Amino acid sequence: MLTRIFLMCCAMALAQPVMAAQESGNTHLIEMEGAKLESGQLAYRMVSHKIRNSSGSVQDITDRYSSEPTIPGPTIIMTEGDVAEITLKHAIKDASDPVSLHVHGVHFPIESDGTMKVFNHLADQAAFPGKSYTYKWTAAPGTAGTWPYHDHAFGDPMLGAEDKGLYGTLIVNPKSGKVAALIDGQMKQVDIKDIKREFVLWMHETTFWGMELNHLANRQIPLWTNPTLGAREGELVRFHVVGIGTAFHTFHLHGHRWLQPGTSHVVDTVNISPIAREVFVLKAGEGVGTGEWHYHCHVLQHMQSGMMGGFRVVK
Ligand SMILES: [Cu+2]
């Protein structure tokens, strides 16, 4: 009897975090597909994203996304306490290999690992041609951050095809709604809702692949390769710099500096190794004003190959 009570208590304790998340947070109902671009590269596309809140009302935010497949893929934004059900469809023409979705950072059961049986010893967790696969993620407390998601199945059942463009970004905002930043030369807590523009920059071999999250227009704008970014002087902007592939980079932004997350270090150049991230908020043009500020990888060989872009700060 005691054992039974103990087991019941354990089961309740184990079940509690997921239930708490479902009760307090939103549920994201997402449909995505893996597709092929005209260039032959692969890319994810957002088909549908609906958010159901704790009282059951549903908001459709699909129109915030590009209607076309993009590199990087759609940026999924959640808040600590949210859960997501993501159904991935196979839409890669003339391909028999399955496509999958493997995410970092958040919690998920082993069935949602997005890997193949040869890898997880359980099952193929991927969408085969004409089929789909559903993944469940929980943005549990403590999983706030910017995380990559990517394929782990196509072409090579051990590695997948992230190298061909099947990768994207998950942002889990903290429940507090605030992030640390260096603003007007001081460490401050910034309200995330005051950030009107975010730039997602993936560093892949010798190219930046970018996306703007424009919260003024409620749109995700694909920026493609080595883009020029734009902001108004004094605007709070958040950068999400992510590495992918095999190369090691040094991300540098001219004229600006930021607080290295979790520290009081002020930096203007950071190392970005594959799947490493640097996420920071700054005030556009702070102390330096308007101008065509540049960002680039500081590895000379990568710079020589054109790994750079502009950060245009205007009045
Ligand atoms: Cu580099």
py3Dmol code that shows the C-alpha trace and the ligand (Angstrom):
import py3Dmol

protein = """\
ATOM      1  CA  MET A   1       0.000   0.000   0.000  1.00  0.00           C
ATOM      2  CA  LEU A   2       2.761   2.375   1.003  1.00  0.00           C
ATOM      3  CA  THR A   3       4.600   1.533  -2.218  1.00  0.00           C
ATOM      4  CA  ARG A   4       1.451   2.254  -4.188  1.00  0.00           C
ATOM      5  CA  ILE A   5       0.961   5.637  -2.506  1.00  0.00           C
ATOM      6  CA  PHE A   6       4.630   6.418  -3.077  1.00  0.00           C
ATOM      7  CA  LEU A   7       4.328   5.524  -6.787  1.00  0.00           C
ATOM      8  CA  MET A   8       1.181   7.621  -7.125  1.00  0.00           C
ATOM      9  CA  CYS A   9       2.920  10.580  -5.487  1.00  0.00           C
ATOM     10  CA  CYS A  10       5.896  10.143  -7.808  1.00  0.00           C
ATOM     11  CA  ALA A  11       3.654   9.972 -10.849  1.00  0.00           C
ATOM     12  CA  MET A  12       1.837  13.139  -9.749  1.00  0.00           C
ATOM     13  CA  ALA A  13       5.106  14.923  -9.056  1.00  0.00           C
ATOM     14  CA  LEU A  14       6.447  13.917 -12.460  1.00  0.00           C
ATOM     15  CA  ALA A  15       3.262  14.913 -14.236  1.00  0.00           C
ATOM     16  CA  GLN A  16       3.023  18.281 -12.497  1.00  0.00           C
ATOM     17  CA  PRO A  17       5.471  20.442 -14.499  1.00  0.00           C
ATOM     18  CA  VAL A  18       3.876  19.624 -17.883  1.00  0.00           C
ATOM     19  CA  MET A  19       0.331  20.126 -16.524  1.00  0.00           C
ATOM     20  CA  ALA A  20       1.357  23.403 -14.888  1.00  0.00           C
ATOM     21  CA  ALA A  21       2.811  24.572 -18.199  1.00  0.00           C
ATOM     22  CA  GLN A  22      -0.393  23.671 -20.038  1.00  0.00           C
ATOM     23  CA  GLU A  23      -2.572  25.422 -17.488  1.00  0.00           C
ATOM     24  CA  SER A  24      -0.599  28.643 -17.286  1.00  0.00           C
ATOM     25  CA  GLY A  25       0.810  29.040 -20.774  1.00  0.00           C
ATOM     26  CA  ASN A  26      -0.278  29.073 -24.389  1.00  0.00           C
ATOM     27  CA  THR A  27      -0.464  26.083 -26.703  1.00  0.00           C
ATOM     28  CA  HIS A  28       1.090  26.634 -30.128  1.00  0.00           C
ATOM     29  CA  LEU A  29      -0.541  24.576 -32.875  1.00  0.00           C
ATOM     30  CA  ILE A  30       1.923  24.631 -35.741  1.00  0.00           C
ATOM     31  CA  GLU A  31       2.099  23.072 -39.190  1.00  0.00           C
ATOM     32  CA  MET A  32       5.344  23.313 -41.114  1.00  0.00           C
ATOM     33  CA  GLU A  33       6.830  21.642 -44.139  1.00  0.00           C
ATOM     34  CA  GLY A  34      10.237  20.767 -45.435  1.00  0.00           C
ATOM     35  CA  ALA A  35      10.503  21.968 -49.029  1.00  0.00           C
ATOM     36  CA  LYS A  36      12.956  22.607 -51.834  1.00  0.00           C
ATOM     37  CA  LEU A  37      13.939  26.042 -53.159  1.00  0.00           C
ATOM     38  CA  GLU A  38      14.485  26.693 -56.874  1.00  0.00           C
ATOM     39  CA  SER A  39      18.221  26.874 -56.081  1.00  0.00           C
ATOM     40  CA  GLY A  40      18.061  23.208 -55.024  1.00  0.00           C
ATOM     41  CA  GLN A  41      18.626  24.134 -51.376  1.00  0.00           C
ATOM     42  CA  LEU A  42      16.207  22.813 -48.786  1.00  0.00           C
ATOM     43  CA  ALA A  43      14.164  25.025 -46.462  1.00  0.00           C
ATOM     44  CA  TYR A  44      11.354  24.972 -43.916  1.00  0.00           C
ATOM     45  CA  ARG A  45       8.060  26.782 -44.546  1.00  0.00           C
ATOM     46  CA  MET A  46       5.400  27.811 -42.038  1.00  0.00           C
ATOM     47  CA  VAL A  47       2.019  26.468 -43.145  1.00  0.00           C
ATOM     48  CA  SER A  48      -0.043  27.474 -40.113  1.00  0.00           C
ATOM     49  CA  HIS A  49       0.536  28.803 -36.596  1.00  0.00           C
ATOM     50  CA  LYS A  50      -2.344  29.173 -34.174  1.00  0.00           C
ATOM     51  CA  ILE A  51      -2.056  30.044 -30.498  1.00  0.00           C
ATOM     52  CA  ARG A  52      -4.614  28.718 -28.035  1.00  0.00           C
ATOM     53  CA  ASN A  53      -4.562  30.482 -24.679  1.00  0.00           C
ATOM     54  CA  SER A  54      -5.465  29.010 -21.304  1.00  0.00           C
ATOM     55  CA  SER A  55      -9.120  30.099 -21.655  1.00  0.00           C
ATOM     56  CA  GLY A  56      -9.415  28.273 -24.979  1.00  0.00           C
ATOM     57  CA  SER A  57      -9.564  31.175 -27.441  1.00  0.00           C
ATOM     58  CA  VAL A  58      -7.465  30.754 -30.575  1.00  0.00           C
ATOM     59  CA  GLN A  59      -5.441  33.374 -32.456  1.00  0.00           C
ATOM     60  CA  ASP A  60      -4.156  32.668 -35.968  1.00  0.00           C
ATOM     61  CA  ILE A  61      -0.738  34.312 -36.514  1.00  0.00           C
ATOM     62  CA  THR A  62       0.161  32.556 -39.788  1.00  0.00           C
ATOM     63  CA  ASP A  63       0.230  35.870 -41.684  1.00  0.00           C
ATOM     64  CA  ARG A  64       3.270  36.968 -39.651  1.00  0.00           C
ATOM     65  CA  TYR A  65       5.388  34.473 -41.591  1.00  0.00           C
ATOM     66  CA  SER A  66       6.730  34.403 -45.112  1.00  0.00           C
ATOM     67  CA  SER A  67       4.420  32.315 -47.289  1.00  0.00           C
ATOM     68  CA  GLU A  68       7.507  30.820 -48.985  1.00  0.00           C
ATOM     69  CA  PRO A  69      10.160  28.469 -47.582  1.00  0.00           C
ATOM     70  CA  THR A  70      13.108  30.452 -46.185  1.00  0.00           C
ATOM     71  CA  ILE A  71      16.670  30.053 -44.921  1.00  0.00           C
ATOM     72  CA  PRO A  72      16.780  30.365 -41.991  1.00  0.00           C
ATOM     73  CA  GLY A  73      13.369  28.777 -41.487  1.00  0.00           C
ATOM     74  CA  PRO A  74      10.423  30.388 -39.670  1.00  0.00           C
ATOM     75  CA  THR A  75      11.301  31.881 -36.277  1.00  0.00           C
ATOM     76  CA  ILE A  76       9.008  30.316 -33.687  1.00  0.00           C
ATOM     77  CA  ILE A  77       8.452  32.531 -30.637  1.00  0.00           C
ATOM     78  CA  MET A  78       7.228  31.036 -27.362  1.00  0.00           C
ATOM     79  CA  THR A  79       7.239  32.101 -23.706  1.00  0.00           C
ATOM     80  CA  GLU A  80       8.358  29.973 -20.763  1.00  0.00           C
ATOM     81  CA  GLY A  81       5.322  27.921 -19.747  1.00  0.00           C
ATOM     82  CA  ASP A  82       4.075  27.451 -23.337  1.00  0.00           C
ATOM     83  CA  VAL A  83       3.778  24.136 -25.131  1.00  0.00           C
ATOM     84  CA  ALA A  84       3.876  23.437 -28.867  1.00  0.00           C
ATOM     85  CA  GLU A  85       2.514  20.717 -31.126  1.00  0.00           C
ATOM     86  CA  ILE A  86       4.310  20.884 -34.430  1.00  0.00           C
ATOM     87  CA  THR A  87       3.250  18.773 -37.372  1.00  0.00           C
ATOM     88  CA  LEU A  88       5.895  18.562 -40.074  1.00  0.00           C
ATOM     89  CA  LYS A  89       4.910  17.606 -43.608  1.00  0.00           C
ATOM     90  CA  HIS A  90       7.143  16.277 -46.345  1.00  0.00           C
ATOM     91  CA  ALA A  91       7.039  18.612 -49.374  1.00  0.00           C
ATOM     92  CA  ILE A  92      10.460  17.986 -50.910  1.00  0.00           C
ATOM     93  CA  LYS A  93       9.753  17.155 -54.545  1.00  0.00           C
ATOM     94  CA  ASP A  94      11.308  14.066 -56.096  1.00  0.00           C
ATOM     95  CA  ALA A  95      12.870  12.957 -52.808  1.00  0.00           C
ATOM     96  CA  SER A  96      12.284   9.669 -51.024  1.00  0.00           C
ATOM     97  CA  ASP A  97      14.276  10.587 -47.895  1.00  0.00           C
ATOM     98  CA  PRO A  98      12.304  11.638 -44.810  1.00  0.00           C
ATOM     99  CA  VAL A  99      12.626  15.094 -43.251  1.00  0.00           C
ATOM    100  CA  SER A 100      12.521  15.863 -39.523  1.00  0.00           C
ATOM    101  CA  LEU A 101      12.595  18.546 -36.848  1.00  0.00           C
ATOM    102  CA  HIS A 102      15.064  18.288 -33.983  1.00  0.00           C
ATOM    103  CA  VAL A 103      15.037  21.155 -31.481  1.00  0.00           C
ATOM    104  CA  HIS A 104      17.497  22.274 -28.838  1.00  0.00           C
ATOM    105  CA  GLY A 105      16.888  23.715 -25.385  1.00  0.00           C
ATOM    106  CA  VAL A 106      13.234  22.990 -24.653  1.00  0.00           C
ATOM    107  CA  HIS A 107      11.836  19.798 -23.117  1.00  0.00           C
ATOM    108  CA  PHE A 108      10.356  17.000 -25.221  1.00  0.00           C
ATOM    109  CA  PRO A 109       9.671  13.273 -24.869  1.00  0.00           C
ATOM    110  CA  ILE A 110      12.042  10.916 -26.707  1.00  0.00           C
ATOM    111  CA  GLU A 111       9.368  10.439 -29.406  1.00  0.00           C
ATOM    112  CA  SER A 112       9.851  14.106 -30.341  1.00  0.00           C
ATOM    113  CA  ASP A 113      13.635  13.906 -30.714  1.00  0.00           C
ATOM    114  CA  GLY A 114      13.347  14.216 -34.508  1.00  0.00           C
ATOM    115  CA  THR A 115      15.938  11.531 -35.149  1.00  0.00           C
ATOM    116  CA  MET A 116      15.879   8.175 -36.938  1.00  0.00           C
ATOM    117  CA  LYS A 117      15.640   4.709 -35.385  1.00  0.00           C
ATOM    118  CA  VAL A 118      19.303   4.073 -36.203  1.00  0.00           C
ATOM    119  CA  PHE A 119      20.030   6.996 -33.856  1.00  0.00           C
ATOM    120  CA  ASN A 120      17.360   6.787 -31.118  1.00  0.00           C
ATOM    121  CA  HIS A 121      16.780   2.965 -31.110  1.00  0.00           C
ATOM    122  CA  LEU A 122      13.027   3.604 -30.916  1.00  0.00           C
ATOM    123  CA  ALA A 123      11.441   4.776 -34.162  1.00  0.00           C
ATOM    124  CA  ASP A 124      11.883   6.953 -37.232  1.00  0.00           C
ATOM    125  CA  GLN A 125      10.671  10.357 -36.011  1.00  0.00           C
ATOM    126  CA  ALA A 126      10.455  12.013 -39.404  1.00  0.00           C
ATOM    127  CA  ALA A 127       7.960  12.824 -42.149  1.00  0.00           C
ATOM    128  CA  PHE A 128       8.213  10.455 -45.101  1.00  0.00           C
ATOM    129  CA  PRO A 129       6.914  11.485 -48.566  1.00  0.00           C
ATOM    130  CA  GLY A 130       3.140  11.968 -48.412  1.00  0.00           C
ATOM    131  CA  LYS A 131       3.165  11.722 -44.608  1.00  0.00           C
ATOM    132  CA  SER A 132       3.648  13.937 -41.593  1.00  0.00           C
ATOM    133  CA  TYR A 133       5.089  13.649 -38.073  1.00  0.00           C
ATOM    134  CA  THR A 134       4.013  15.551 -34.950  1.00  0.00           C
ATOM    135  CA  TYR A 135       6.460  16.782 -32.301  1.00  0.00           C
ATOM    136  CA  LYS A 136       5.656  18.096 -28.833  1.00  0.00           C
ATOM    137  CA  TRP A 137       7.809  20.714 -27.132  1.00  0.00           C
ATOM    138  CA  THR A 138       7.478  22.217 -23.649  1.00  0.00           C
ATOM    139  CA  ALA A 139       9.121  25.569 -23.011  1.00  0.00           C
ATOM    140  CA  ALA A 140       9.514  24.669 -19.350  1.00  0.00           C
ATOM    141  CA  PRO A 141      10.743  27.184 -16.761  1.00  0.00           C
ATOM    142  CA  GLY A 142      14.500  27.544 -17.247  1.00  0.00           C
ATOM    143  CA  THR A 143      14.427  27.057 -21.024  1.00  0.00           C
ATOM    144  CA  ALA A 144      14.314  30.744 -21.967  1.00  0.00           C
ATOM    145  CA  GLY A 145      16.795  31.497 -24.727  1.00  0.00           C
ATOM    146  CA  THR A 146      17.369  31.353 -28.447  1.00  0.00           C
ATOM    147  CA  TRP A 147      17.580  27.809 -29.724  1.00  0.00           C
ATOM    148  CA  PRO A 148      18.214  26.175 -33.088  1.00  0.00           C
ATOM    149  CA  TYR A 149      15.986  23.599 -34.709  1.00  0.00           C
ATOM    150  CA  HIS A 150      17.092  21.545 -37.680  1.00  0.00           C
ATOM    151  CA  ASP A 151      16.589  18.418 -39.729  1.00  0.00           C
ATOM    152  CA  HIS A 152      18.176  15.217 -38.438  1.00  0.00           C
ATOM    153  CA  ALA A 153      17.020  12.746 -41.103  1.00  0.00           C
ATOM    154  CA  PHE A 154      17.217  13.847 -44.734  1.00  0.00           C
ATOM    155  CA  GLY A 155      19.950  12.311 -46.891  1.00  0.00           C
ATOM    156  CA  ASP A 156      22.041  10.983 -44.034  1.00  0.00           C
ATOM    157  CA  PRO A 157      19.953   9.258 -41.296  1.00  0.00           C
ATOM    158  CA  MET A 158      22.638  10.088 -38.727  1.00  0.00           C
ATOM    159  CA  LEU A 159      23.272  13.729 -39.615  1.00  0.00           C
ATOM    160  CA  GLY A 160      20.341  15.045 -41.625  1.00  0.00           C
ATOM    161  CA  ALA A 161      20.488  17.987 -44.009  1.00  0.00           C
ATOM    162  CA  GLU A 162      20.904  21.081 -41.829  1.00  0.00           C
ATOM    163  CA  ASP A 163      23.849  21.925 -44.060  1.00  0.00           C
ATOM    164  CA  LYS A 164      21.516  22.256 -47.068  1.00  0.00           C
ATOM    165  CA  GLY A 165      19.274  24.870 -45.421  1.00  0.00           C
ATOM    166  CA  LEU A 166      16.980  22.892 -43.118  1.00  0.00           C
ATOM    167  CA  TYR A 167      17.454  24.962 -39.978  1.00  0.00           C
ATOM    168  CA  GLY A 168      15.612  27.699 -38.124  1.00  0.00           C
ATOM    169  CA  THR A 169      15.253  29.511 -34.843  1.00  0.00           C
ATOM    170  CA  LEU A 170      13.170  29.053 -31.697  1.00  0.00           C
ATOM    171  CA  ILE A 171      13.023  31.994 -29.302  1.00  0.00           C
ATOM    172  CA  VAL A 172      11.745  31.245 -25.812  1.00  0.00           C
ATOM    173  CA  ASN A 173      11.151  34.524 -24.008  1.00  0.00           C
ATOM    174  CA  PRO A 174      11.406  34.512 -20.213  1.00  0.00           C
ATOM    175  CA  LYS A 175       8.171  34.510 -18.229  1.00  0.00           C
ATOM    176  CA  SER A 176       9.334  37.716 -16.521  1.00  0.00           C
ATOM    177  CA  GLY A 177       9.122  39.519 -19.877  1.00  0.00           C
ATOM    178  CA  LYS A 178      12.482  41.168 -19.243  1.00  0.00           C
ATOM    179  CA  VAL A 179      16.058  40.696 -20.444  1.00  0.00           C
ATOM    180  CA  ALA A 180      19.320  42.268 -19.302  1.00  0.00           C
ATOM    181  CA  ALA A 181      20.965  44.804 -21.602  1.00  0.00           C
ATOM    182  CA  LEU A 182      23.507  47.595 -21.663  1.00  0.00           C
ATOM    183  CA  ILE A 183      21.491  50.736 -22.375  1.00  0.00           C
ATOM    184  CA  ASP A 184      22.864  54.287 -22.107  1.00  0.00           C
ATOM    185  CA  GLY A 185      26.031  52.776 -20.667  1.00  0.00           C
ATOM    186  CA  GLN A 186      24.220  51.045 -17.818  1.00  0.00           C
ATOM    187  CA  MET A 187      23.069  47.503 -17.097  1.00  0.00           C
ATOM    188  CA  LYS A 188      19.280  47.515 -17.248  1.00  0.00           C
ATOM    189  CA  GLN A 189      16.340  45.151 -17.458  1.00  0.00           C
ATOM    190  CA  VAL A 190      14.570  45.777 -20.749  1.00  0.00           C
ATOM    191  CA  ASP A 191      10.915  44.925 -21.383  1.00  0.00           C
ATOM    192  CA  ILE A 192      10.831  42.529 -24.339  1.00  0.00           C
ATOM    193  CA  LYS A 193       7.659  44.239 -25.578  1.00  0.00           C
ATOM    194  CA  ASP A 194       9.709  47.442 -26.050  1.00  0.00           C
ATOM    195  CA  ILE A 195      11.923  45.666 -28.607  1.00  0.00           C
ATOM    196  CA  LYS A 196      10.372  46.479 -31.975  1.00  0.00           C
ATOM    197  CA  ARG A 197      12.960  44.875 -34.246  1.00  0.00           C
ATOM    198  CA  GLU A 198      14.969  41.685 -33.971  1.00  0.00           C
ATOM    199  CA  PHE A 199      17.625  40.374 -36.301  1.00  0.00           C
ATOM    200  CA  VAL A 200      18.325  36.669 -36.639  1.00  0.00           C
ATOM    201  CA  LEU A 201      21.720  36.051 -38.244  1.00  0.00           C
ATOM    202  CA  TRP A 202      22.971  32.544 -38.934  1.00  0.00           C
ATOM    203  CA  MET A 203      26.688  32.197 -39.697  1.00  0.00           C
ATOM    204  CA  HIS A 204      27.065  29.342 -42.182  1.00  0.00           C
ATOM    205  CA  GLU A 205      30.513  28.706 -43.665  1.00  0.00           C
ATOM    206  CA  THR A 206      31.311  32.091 -45.302  1.00  0.00           C
ATOM    207  CA  THR A 207      27.795  33.555 -45.412  1.00  0.00           C
ATOM    208  CA  PHE A 208      25.330  35.257 -43.085  1.00  0.00           C
ATOM    209  CA  TRP A 209      21.699  34.162 -43.578  1.00  0.00           C
ATOM    210  CA  GLY A 210      19.318  36.663 -42.041  1.00  0.00           C
ATOM    211  CA  MET A 211      15.751  37.285 -40.999  1.00  0.00           C
ATOM    212  CA  GLU A 212      14.134  40.363 -39.474  1.00  0.00           C
ATOM    213  CA  LEU A 213      11.374  40.017 -36.922  1.00  0.00           C
ATOM    214  CA  ASN A 214       9.586  43.313 -37.367  1.00  0.00           C
ATOM    215  CA  HIS A 215       7.167  43.728 -34.443  1.00  0.00           C
ATOM    216  CA  LEU A 216       5.952  47.116 -35.737  1.00  0.00           C
ATOM    217  CA  ALA A 217       4.534  45.450 -38.844  1.00  0.00           C
ATOM    218  CA  ASN A 218       4.030  42.053 -37.143  1.00  0.00           C
ATOM    219  CA  ARG A 219       5.988  40.402 -39.956  1.00  0.00           C
ATOM    220  CA  GLN A 220       8.935  38.063 -40.330  1.00  0.00           C
ATOM    221  CA  ILE A 221      10.978  39.350 -43.245  1.00  0.00           C
ATOM    222  CA  PRO A 222      13.447  36.952 -44.889  1.00  0.00           C
ATOM    223  CA  LEU A 223      16.699  38.830 -45.560  1.00  0.00           C
ATOM    224  CA  TRP A 224      18.642  36.000 -47.236  1.00  0.00           C
ATOM    225  CA  THR A 225      22.424  36.365 -47.601  1.00  0.00           C
ATOM    226  CA  ASN A 226      24.764  38.982 -46.083  1.00  0.00           C
ATOM    227  CA  PRO A 227      21.866  41.423 -45.631  1.00  0.00           C
ATOM    228  CA  THR A 228      21.763  45.106 -44.809  1.00  0.00           C
ATOM    229  CA  LEU A 229      19.890  45.538 -41.541  1.00  0.00           C
ATOM    230  CA  GLY A 230      18.088  48.751 -40.691  1.00  0.00           C
ATOM    231  CA  ALA A 231      16.931  50.519 -37.530  1.00  0.00           C
ATOM    232  CA  ARG A 232      16.053  54.002 -36.357  1.00  0.00           C
ATOM    233  CA  GLU A 233      18.466  55.727 -34.002  1.00  0.00           C
ATOM    234  CA  GLY A 234      17.499  55.024 -30.398  1.00  0.00           C
ATOM    235  CA  GLU A 235      15.395  51.940 -31.180  1.00  0.00           C
ATOM    236  CA  LEU A 236      15.934  48.893 -29.008  1.00  0.00           C
ATOM    237  CA  VAL A 237      16.940  45.993 -31.247  1.00  0.00           C
ATOM    238  CA  ARG A 238      17.728  42.401 -30.345  1.00  0.00           C
ATOM    239  CA  PHE A 239      20.271  40.353 -32.258  1.00  0.00           C
ATOM    240  CA  HIS A 240      20.255  36.548 -32.329  1.00  0.00           C
ATOM    241  CA  VAL A 241      23.522  35.317 -33.862  1.00  0.00           C
ATOM    242  CA  VAL A 242      23.769  31.557 -34.391  1.00  0.00           C
ATOM    243  CA  GLY A 243      26.510  29.366 -35.854  1.00  0.00           C
ATOM    244  CA  ILE A 244      25.954  26.354 -38.082  1.00  0.00           C
ATOM    245  CA  GLY A 245      28.126  24.136 -40.252  1.00  0.00           C
ATOM    246  CA  THR A 246      31.785  23.392 -39.679  1.00  0.00           C
ATOM    247  CA  ALA A 247      33.474  26.800 -39.430  1.00  0.00           C
ATOM    248  CA  PHE A 248      34.310  28.834 -36.313  1.00  0.00           C
ATOM    249  CA  HIS A 249      33.541  32.541 -36.513  1.00  0.00           C
ATOM    250  CA  THR A 250      34.051  35.819 -34.674  1.00  0.00           C
ATOM    251  CA  PHE A 251      30.984  38.061 -34.922  1.00  0.00           C
ATOM    252  CA  HIS A 252      31.785  41.775 -34.805  1.00  0.00           C
ATOM    253  CA  LEU A 253      29.501  44.809 -35.060  1.00  0.00           C
ATOM    254  CA  HIS A 254      30.973  48.243 -35.692  1.00  0.00           C
ATOM    255  CA  GLY A 255      30.302  51.167 -33.350  1.00  0.00           C
ATOM    256  CA  HIS A 256      28.180  49.171 -30.905  1.00  0.00           C
ATOM    257  CA  ARG A 257      28.835  47.096 -27.836  1.00  0.00           C
ATOM    258  CA  TRP A 258      26.668  44.892 -25.706  1.00  0.00           C
ATOM    259  CA  LEU A 259      26.423  42.948 -22.487  1.00  0.00           C
ATOM    260  CA  GLN A 260      27.538  39.365 -22.871  1.00  0.00           C
ATOM    261  CA  PRO A 261      24.562  37.342 -21.598  1.00  0.00           C
ATOM    262  CA  GLY A 262      24.811  36.298 -17.971  1.00  0.00           C
ATOM    263  CA  THR A 263      27.851  38.489 -17.315  1.00  0.00           C
ATOM    264  CA  SER A 264      28.759  42.129 -16.799  1.00  0.00           C
ATOM    265  CA  HIS A 265      31.285  41.945 -19.647  1.00  0.00           C
ATOM    266  CA  VAL A 266      30.880  44.545 -22.350  1.00  0.00           C
ATOM    267  CA  VAL A 267      31.927  43.180 -25.742  1.00  0.00           C
ATOM    268  CA  ASP A 268      31.814  44.037 -29.437  1.00  0.00           C
ATOM    269  CA  THR A 269      33.181  40.751 -30.797  1.00  0.00           C
ATOM    270  CA  VAL A 270      32.283  37.200 -29.792  1.00  0.00           C
ATOM    271  CA  ASN A 271      33.251  33.696 -30.853  1.00  0.00           C
ATOM    272  CA  ILE A 272      30.490  31.777 -32.628  1.00  0.00           C
ATOM    273  CA  SER A 273      31.168  28.076 -33.001  1.00  0.00           C
ATOM    274  CA  PRO A 274      28.708  25.687 -34.702  1.00  0.00           C
ATOM    275  CA  ILE A 275      25.331  25.861 -32.877  1.00  0.00           C
ATOM    276  CA  ALA A 276      26.640  28.446 -30.380  1.00  0.00           C
ATOM    277  CA  ARG A 277      24.451  31.534 -29.934  1.00  0.00           C
ATOM    278  CA  GLU A 278      24.915  35.123 -28.875  1.00  0.00           C
ATOM    279  CA  VAL A 279      21.743  37.032 -28.061  1.00  0.00           C
ATOM    280  CA  PHE A 280      21.836  40.674 -27.036  1.00  0.00           C
ATOM    281  CA  VAL A 281      19.827  43.877 -26.966  1.00  0.00           C
ATOM    282  CA  LEU A 282      21.284  47.254 -27.859  1.00  0.00           C
ATOM    283  CA  LYS A 283      20.115  50.764 -28.595  1.00  0.00           C
ATOM    284  CA  ALA A 284      20.754  51.506 -32.275  1.00  0.00           C
ATOM    285  CA  GLY A 285      23.415  54.202 -32.684  1.00  0.00           C
ATOM    286  CA  GLU A 286      23.912  54.635 -28.918  1.00  0.00           C
ATOM    287  CA  GLY A 287      26.788  57.068 -28.339  1.00  0.00           C
ATOM    288  CA  VAL A 288      27.809  56.973 -32.005  1.00  0.00           C
ATOM    289  CA  GLY A 289      24.775  58.179 -33.946  1.00  0.00           C
ATOM    290  CA  THR A 290      23.484  57.347 -37.363  1.00  0.00           C
ATOM    291  CA  GLY A 291      25.540  55.722 -40.097  1.00  0.00           C
ATOM    292  CA  GLU A 292      26.241  52.677 -42.185  1.00  0.00           C
ATOM    293  CA  TRP A 293      27.666  50.550 -39.384  1.00  0.00           C
ATOM    294  CA  HIS A 294      28.962  47.203 -40.519  1.00  0.00           C
ATOM    295  CA  TYR A 295      28.868  43.744 -39.072  1.00  0.00           C
ATOM    296  CA  HIS A 296      31.101  40.942 -40.223  1.00  0.00           C
ATOM    297  CA  CYS A 297      32.905  37.803 -39.306  1.00  0.00           C
ATOM    298  CA  HIS A 298      36.378  38.783 -38.126  1.00  0.00           C
ATOM    299  CA  VAL A 299      38.056  35.632 -39.437  1.00  0.00           C
ATOM    300  CA  LEU A 300      40.053  37.208 -42.243  1.00  0.00           C
ATOM    301  CA  GLN A 301      39.493  34.375 -44.697  1.00  0.00           C
ATOM    302  CA  HIS A 302      35.717  34.618 -44.149  1.00  0.00           C
ATOM    303  CA  MET A 303      35.781  38.423 -44.561  1.00  0.00           C
ATOM    304  CA  GLN A 304      37.687  38.002 -47.805  1.00  0.00           C
ATOM    305  CA  SER A 305      34.920  35.685 -48.963  1.00  0.00           C
ATOM    306  CA  GLY A 306      32.344  38.429 -48.333  1.00  0.00           C
ATOM    307  CA  MET A 307      30.986  37.422 -44.929  1.00  0.00           C
ATOM    308  CA  MET A 308      29.696  40.877 -44.004  1.00  0.00           C
ATOM    309  CA  GLY A 309      26.710  43.193 -44.104  1.00  0.00           C
ATOM    310  CA  GLY A 310      25.502  46.629 -43.034  1.00  0.00           C
ATOM    311  CA  PHE A 311      23.649  47.827 -39.945  1.00  0.00           C
ATOM    312  CA  ARG A 312      22.135  51.057 -41.244  1.00  0.00           C
ATOM    313  CA  VAL A 313      21.056  53.358 -38.428  1.00  0.00           C
ATOM    314  CA  VAL A 314      18.939  56.284 -39.620  1.00  0.00           C
ATOM    315  CA  LYS A 315      17.233  59.275 -37.936  1.00  0.00           C
TER     316      LYS A 315
END
"""
ligand_1 = """\
1
CU
Cu 33.562 33.359 -39.980
"""
view = py3Dmol.view(width=600, height=400)
view.addModel(protein, "pdb")
view.setStyle({"model": 0}, {"cartoon": {"style": "trace"}})
view.addModel(ligand_1, "xyz")
view.setStyle({"model": 1}, {"stick": {}})
view.zoomTo()
view.show()
